[in-house]
Amino acid sequence: MTRLIADISMSLDGYVAGPNATLEEPLGEGGERLHEWIFKLESWRAPHGLEGGEINANDEVVAETLRATGAVIMGRRMFSGGSGPWETDPNSRGWWGDNPPFGVPVFVLTHHSRDPLPLEGTTFTFVTDGIEPALDQARAVAGDKDVFIGGGASVVQQYLNAGHLDELQVHVAPMLLGSGVRLLDGLDPTIRLEGTRVISSPDVTHLRYQVVR
């Protein structure tokens, strides 16, 4: 069966975004530093239309994830940074322009309905009736690949608390944010995770956990 996997970068003190997010700083103050390790990798640069990049153990972790991805689920703030009616959202087409880097269908959890948004290589479908319908739709199009949660923390927490998450992959950046959005807040303390892999480098440590049923 298609697995549901959360894949997200986190600071050493547990934050996946900094405080005071804005359109200019969608990851909050200092939050972009969480992803500095990935920006220089060939596997990240190619889908973003950029040439070159490093090929190393970190690159293979990202390439492995991309090969396994058949669909993506994300929250409204991950898509645009907005929260109200789409008509008032200044970023209603998302962060990525007309050529988003996903290459697979993306399902956006939102409280405000709108028609699907087809862009080059990706169609964004906006789901208003909850996390289970979004997962059902994502699995229906993922084929024999997996469904990945692209963020943010609240979406990961909802699926983990509901018992739907199969695997959690956290990329721990060697930095402190001090405040912002924490990944592991508000979780059921009976949830059990089993470590299955650790890959370390000076730039980032990749931790993979299986959710124990």
Sequence and secondary structure as in RCSB ss.txt:
>XXXX:A:sequence
MTRLIADISMSLDGYVAGPNATLEEPLGEGGERLHEWIFKLESWRAPHGLEGGEINANDEVVAETLRATGAVIMG
RRMFSGGSGPWETDPNSRGWWGDNPPFGVPVFVLTHHSRDPLPLEGTTFTFVTDGIEPALDQARAVAGDKDVFIG
GGASVVQQYLNAGHLDELQVHVAPMLLGSGVRLLDGLDPTIRLEGTRVISSPDVTHLRYQVVR
>XXXX:A:secstr
   EEEEEEEETTSEEE SS  SSSTT TTGGGGGHHHHTBHHHHGGGT    B SHHHHHHHHHHHHEEEEEEE
HHHHTS  S GGG TTTT SSTTS S  S EEEE SS    EEETTEEEEEE S HHHHHHHHHHHHTTSEEEEE
E HHHHHHHHHTT   EEEEEEES    SSEESSTT  TT EEEEEEEEE SS EEEEEEEE 
